[in-house]
Amino acid sequence: MRERARAKEHKETFQKLRAEAERERAEVEQQVNQAITKSKSESPVKRFPMEERIQKTVQRNKKISTQSERLIKRLRGKIATMSGEKPPSLCPCDPDILMTGPDQCATNCSFSNNPKAFALALSSLVNCYQ
């Protein structure tokens, strides 16, 4: 009989402690959520310097790739007016100059992931045919 009473008391005490711990956890969680919503409403999202640098690089590469696409279109137009003569390839990755690009080059190519160098070489090639 005494064991049952002790077990019952122990169970009740344990349930009280568990309920109090749950209440404290809920309060802390509520405070954290309030702090997060308060900080979001007070200040705009701050970017890290590295993130900004990466974003600028991506934008610059997009600009250069559109520039390369325009140069390739000009070169196609000039090739169409020429007498069947094809311009030389810029790199050994692809013999057709009109199908190459810095994203399609091999990893050991000088134009691999280097759209600026590819655009520079392509613009000099286009200028040769003017």
PyRosetta script that sets phi, psi and omega in degrees:
from pyrosetta import init, pose_from_sequence

init()
pose = pose_from_sequence("MRERARAKEHKETFQKLRAEAERERAEVEQQVNQAITKSKSESPVKRFPMEERIQKTVQRNKKISTQSERLIKRLRGKIATMSGEKPPSLCPCDPDILMTGPDQCATNCSFSNNPKAFALALSSLVNCYQ")
pose.set_psi(1, -44.2)
pose.set_omega(1, -179.8)
pose.set_phi(2, -64.7)
pose.set_psi(2, -36.5)
pose.set_omega(2, 179.3)
pose.set_phi(3, -62.7)
pose.set_psi(3, -41.2)
pose.set_omega(3, 178.2)
pose.set_phi(4, -63.7)
pose.set_psi(4, -40.0)
pose.set_omega(4, 179.4)
pose.set_phi(5, -66.5)
pose.set_psi(5, -42.9)
pose.set_omega(5, 178.3)
pose.set_phi(6, -64.4)
pose.set_psi(6, -42.3)
pose.set_omega(6, 179.1)
pose.set_phi(7, -62.8)
pose.set_psi(7, -40.4)
pose.set_omega(7, 179.4)
pose.set_phi(8, -65.7)
pose.set_psi(8, -43.5)
pose.set_omega(8, 178.0)
pose.set_phi(9, -62.7)
pose.set_psi(9, -43.8)
pose.set_omega(9, 179.4)
pose.set_phi(10, -61.5)
pose.set_psi(10, -42.9)
pose.set_omega(10, 179.4)
pose.set_phi(11, -63.4)
pose.set_psi(11, -43.9)
pose.set_omega(11, 179.7)
pose.set_phi(12, -64.4)
pose.set_psi(12, -43.6)
pose.set_omega(12, 178.9)
pose.set_phi(13, -62.4)
pose.set_psi(13, -44.4)
pose.set_omega(13, 179.9)
pose.set_phi(14, -63.1)
pose.set_psi(14, -39.5)
pose.set_omega(14, 178.4)
pose.set_phi(15, -66.7)
pose.set_psi(15, -37.3)
pose.set_omega(15, 177.1)
pose.set_phi(16, -63.9)
pose.set_psi(16, -45.5)
pose.set_omega(16, 179.2)
pose.set_phi(17, -62.8)
pose.set_psi(17, -41.6)
pose.set_omega(17, 178.9)
pose.set_phi(18, -63.8)
pose.set_psi(18, -43.5)
pose.set_omega(18, 179.2)
pose.set_phi(19, -64.1)
pose.set_psi(19, -39.9)
pose.set_omega(19, 178.9)
pose.set_phi(20, -67.0)
pose.set_psi(20, -41.4)
pose.set_omega(20, 178.0)
pose.set_phi(21, -63.3)
pose.set_psi(21, -39.4)
pose.set_omega(21, 178.1)
pose.set_phi(22, -65.3)
pose.set_psi(22, -40.1)
pose.set_omega(22, 178.0)
pose.set_phi(23, -63.1)
pose.set_psi(23, -44.1)
pose.set_omega(23, 178.5)
pose.set_phi(24, -63.3)
pose.set_psi(24, -42.2)
pose.set_omega(24, 178.5)
pose.set_phi(25, -62.1)
pose.set_psi(25, -41.5)
pose.set_omega(25, 179.4)
pose.set_phi(26, -65.2)
pose.set_psi(26, -38.9)
pose.set_omega(26, 178.2)
pose.set_phi(27, -64.2)
pose.set_psi(27, -45.4)
pose.set_omega(27, 179.4)
pose.set_phi(28, -63.0)
pose.set_psi(28, -43.4)
pose.set_omega(28, 179.0)
pose.set_phi(29, -61.7)
pose.set_psi(29, -40.4)
pose.set_omega(29, 178.7)
pose.set_phi(30, -65.2)
pose.set_psi(30, -40.9)
pose.set_omega(30, 178.3)
pose.set_phi(31, -63.9)
pose.set_psi(31, -41.3)
pose.set_omega(31, 179.4)
pose.set_phi(32, -64.7)
pose.set_psi(32, -43.9)
pose.set_omega(32, 179.0)
pose.set_phi(33, -62.4)
pose.set_psi(33, -39.6)
pose.set_omega(33, 178.0)
pose.set_phi(34, -65.5)
pose.set_psi(34, -41.6)
pose.set_omega(34, 179.1)
pose.set_phi(35, -64.2)
pose.set_psi(35, -38.7)
pose.set_omega(35, 179.6)
pose.set_phi(36, -66.4)
pose.set_psi(36, -46.8)
pose.set_omega(36, 180.0)
pose.set_phi(37, -65.4)
pose.set_psi(37, -35.2)
pose.set_omega(37, 178.5)
pose.set_phi(38, -66.4)
pose.set_psi(38, -43.3)
pose.set_omega(38, -179.1)
pose.set_phi(39, -68.8)
pose.set_psi(39, -34.0)
pose.set_omega(39, 177.6)
pose.set_phi(40, -67.2)
pose.set_psi(40, -38.7)
pose.set_omega(40, -177.4)
pose.set_phi(41, -78.2)
pose.set_psi(41, -26.2)
pose.set_omega(41, -176.4)
pose.set_phi(42, -78.9)
pose.set_psi(42, -46.2)
pose.set_omega(42, -173.7)
pose.set_phi(43, -127.8)
pose.set_psi(43, 148.9)
pose.set_omega(43, 176.6)
pose.set_phi(44, -69.7)
pose.set_psi(44, 166.6)
pose.set_omega(44, -178.6)
pose.set_phi(45, -67.2)
pose.set_psi(45, 127.0)
pose.set_omega(45, 178.7)
pose.set_phi(46, -92.7)
pose.set_psi(46, 136.0)
pose.set_omega(46, 178.9)
pose.set_phi(47, -99.1)
pose.set_psi(47, 150.0)
pose.set_omega(47, 177.2)
pose.set_phi(48, -81.5)
pose.set_psi(48, 149.3)
pose.set_omega(48, -178.4)
pose.set_phi(49, -58.2)
pose.set_psi(49, -37.7)
pose.set_omega(49, -179.3)
pose.set_phi(50, -66.4)
pose.set_psi(50, -39.3)
pose.set_omega(50, 178.9)
pose.set_phi(51, -63.5)
pose.set_psi(51, -41.1)
pose.set_omega(51, 178.3)
pose.set_phi(52, -64.6)
pose.set_psi(52, -41.3)
pose.set_omega(52, 179.9)
pose.set_phi(53, -64.1)
pose.set_psi(53, -41.0)
pose.set_omega(53, 178.8)
pose.set_phi(54, -65.2)
pose.set_psi(54, -42.1)
pose.set_omega(54, 180.0)
pose.set_phi(55, -64.1)
pose.set_psi(55, -40.4)
pose.set_omega(55, 177.4)
pose.set_phi(56, -64.0)
pose.set_psi(56, -40.6)
pose.set_omega(56, 179.1)
pose.set_phi(57, -63.8)
pose.set_psi(57, -42.4)
pose.set_omega(57, 178.8)
pose.set_phi(58, -63.1)
pose.set_psi(58, -43.1)
pose.set_omega(58, 178.9)
pose.set_phi(59, -63.9)
pose.set_psi(59, -41.6)
pose.set_omega(59, 179.5)
pose.set_phi(60, -63.6)
pose.set_psi(60, -41.6)
pose.set_omega(60, 179.5)
pose.set_phi(61, -66.7)
pose.set_psi(61, -35.9)
pose.set_omega(61, 176.9)
pose.set_phi(62, -64.1)
pose.set_psi(62, -43.0)
pose.set_omega(62, 179.8)
pose.set_phi(63, -62.2)
pose.set_psi(63, -43.7)
pose.set_omega(63, -179.6)
pose.set_phi(64, -67.5)
pose.set_psi(64, -38.1)
pose.set_omega(64, -179.5)
pose.set_phi(65, -68.0)
pose.set_psi(65, -36.3)
pose.set_omega(65, 176.1)
pose.set_phi(66, -67.4)
pose.set_psi(66, -35.0)
pose.set_omega(66, 176.2)
pose.set_phi(67, -63.4)
pose.set_psi(67, -41.9)
pose.set_omega(67, 178.8)
pose.set_phi(68, -64.4)
pose.set_psi(68, -40.4)
pose.set_omega(68, 179.0)
pose.set_phi(69, -62.8)
pose.set_psi(69, -40.3)
pose.set_omega(69, 177.6)
pose.set_phi(70, -64.1)
pose.set_psi(70, -40.8)
pose.set_omega(70, 179.0)
pose.set_phi(71, -65.2)
pose.set_psi(71, -38.5)
pose.set_omega(71, 178.5)
pose.set_phi(72, -65.0)
pose.set_psi(72, -40.4)
pose.set_omega(72, 177.3)
pose.set_phi(73, -62.2)
pose.set_psi(73, -41.9)
pose.set_omega(73, 177.6)
pose.set_phi(74, -62.4)
pose.set_psi(74, -42.0)
pose.set_omega(74, -179.9)
pose.set_phi(75, -64.8)
pose.set_psi(75, -39.3)
pose.set_omega(75, 176.9)
pose.set_phi(76, -61.0)
pose.set_psi(76, -42.1)
pose.set_omega(76, 178.5)
pose.set_phi(77, -63.1)
pose.set_psi(77, -41.1)
pose.set_omega(77, 179.9)
pose.set_phi(78, -68.5)
pose.set_psi(78, -37.0)
pose.set_omega(78, 179.3)
pose.set_phi(79, -66.6)
pose.set_psi(79, -37.5)
pose.set_omega(79, 179.8)
pose.set_phi(80, -63.5)
pose.set_psi(80, -34.0)
pose.set_omega(80, 180.0)
pose.set_phi(81, -82.7)
pose.set_psi(81, -17.5)
pose.set_omega(81, -179.3)
pose.set_phi(82, -77.4)
pose.set_psi(82, 169.8)
pose.set_omega(82, -176.2)
pose.set_phi(83, -90.8)
pose.set_psi(83, 57.9)
pose.set_omega(83, 175.7)
pose.set_phi(84, 76.7)
pose.set_psi(84, 1.2)
pose.set_omega(84, 179.9)
pose.set_phi(85, -80.8)
pose.set_psi(85, 127.1)
pose.set_omega(85, 179.4)
pose.set_phi(86, -97.8)
pose.set_psi(86, 141.1)
pose.set_omega(86, 177.5)
pose.set_phi(87, -71.5)
pose.set_psi(87, 156.8)
pose.set_omega(87, -179.9)
pose.set_phi(88, -69.9)
pose.set_psi(88, 158.1)
pose.set_omega(88, 178.5)
pose.set_phi(89, -74.5)
pose.set_psi(89, 145.5)
pose.set_omega(89, 179.0)
pose.set_phi(90, -77.3)
pose.set_psi(90, -34.1)
pose.set_omega(90, -178.9)
pose.set_phi(91, -143.1)
pose.set_psi(91, 162.1)
pose.set_omega(91, -178.3)
pose.set_phi(92, -76.6)
pose.set_psi(92, 1.3)
pose.set_omega(92, -177.8)
pose.set_phi(93, -67.6)
pose.set_psi(93, -36.8)
pose.set_omega(93, -179.0)
pose.set_phi(94, -146.6)
pose.set_psi(94, 126.1)
pose.set_omega(94, -178.2)
pose.set_phi(95, -69.0)
pose.set_psi(95, -22.7)
pose.set_omega(95, 180.0)
pose.set_phi(96, -91.2)
pose.set_psi(96, 115.4)
pose.set_omega(96, -176.7)
pose.set_phi(97, -64.4)
pose.set_psi(97, -29.5)
pose.set_omega(97, -175.1)
pose.set_phi(98, -77.7)
pose.set_psi(98, -14.4)
pose.set_omega(98, -178.2)
pose.set_phi(99, -105.7)
pose.set_psi(99, -3.6)
pose.set_omega(99, -177.6)
pose.set_phi(100, -87.9)
pose.set_psi(100, 166.5)
pose.set_omega(100, 176.8)
pose.set_phi(101, -173.6)
pose.set_psi(101, 163.1)
pose.set_omega(101, -177.1)
pose.set_phi(102, -65.8)
pose.set_psi(102, -22.5)
pose.set_omega(102, 179.1)
pose.set_phi(103, -85.0)
pose.set_psi(103, -9.9)
pose.set_omega(103, -178.3)
pose.set_phi(104, -107.6)
pose.set_psi(104, -2.7)
pose.set_omega(104, -178.7)
pose.set_phi(105, -77.7)
pose.set_psi(105, 160.1)
pose.set_omega(105, 176.7)
pose.set_phi(106, -70.2)
pose.set_psi(106, 160.7)
pose.set_omega(106, -176.4)
pose.set_phi(107, -66.7)
pose.set_psi(107, -25.2)
pose.set_omega(107, 179.8)
pose.set_phi(108, -92.7)
pose.set_psi(108, 6.0)
pose.set_omega(108, 178.5)
pose.set_phi(109, -83.0)
pose.set_psi(109, 149.7)
pose.set_omega(109, -178.7)
pose.set_phi(110, -70.6)
pose.set_psi(110, -18.7)
pose.set_omega(110, 179.4)
pose.set_phi(111, -95.0)
pose.set_psi(111, -2.5)
pose.set_omega(111, -177.8)
pose.set_phi(112, -62.5)
pose.set_psi(112, 119.1)
pose.set_omega(112, -178.8)
pose.set_phi(113, 53.0)
pose.set_psi(113, 33.8)
pose.set_omega(113, 179.0)
pose.set_phi(114, -133.9)
pose.set_psi(114, 74.5)
pose.set_omega(114, -175.4)
pose.set_phi(115, -65.9)
pose.set_psi(115, -25.8)
pose.set_omega(115, -179.6)
pose.set_phi(116, -66.7)
pose.set_psi(116, -45.9)
pose.set_omega(116, 178.9)
pose.set_phi(117, -65.6)
pose.set_psi(117, -38.7)
pose.set_omega(117, 179.3)
pose.set_phi(118, -64.6)
pose.set_psi(118, -43.5)
pose.set_omega(118, 179.2)
pose.set_phi(119, -64.0)
pose.set_psi(119, -38.9)
pose.set_omega(119, 179.1)
pose.set_phi(120, -64.1)
pose.set_psi(120, -46.8)
pose.set_omega(120, 179.5)
pose.set_phi(121, -65.8)
pose.set_psi(121, -39.3)
pose.set_omega(121, 179.6)
pose.set_phi(122, -67.4)
pose.set_psi(122, -39.7)
pose.set_omega(122, 179.0)
pose.set_phi(123, -66.4)
pose.set_psi(123, -37.2)
pose.set_omega(123, 177.6)
pose.set_phi(124, -67.4)
pose.set_psi(124, -34.6)
pose.set_omega(124, 177.0)
pose.set_phi(125, -67.7)
pose.set_psi(125, -40.8)
pose.set_omega(125, 178.5)
pose.set_phi(126, -65.1)
pose.set_psi(126, -40.3)
pose.set_omega(126, 179.8)
pose.set_phi(127, -65.5)
pose.set_psi(127, -28.7)
pose.set_omega(127, 178.3)
pose.set_phi(128, -67.0)
pose.set_psi(128, -30.3)
pose.set_omega(128, -176.5)
pose.set_phi(129, -93.8)
pose.set_psi(129, 12.1)
pose.set_omega(129, 178.1)
pose.set_phi(130, -89.7)
pose.dump_pdb("model.pdb")
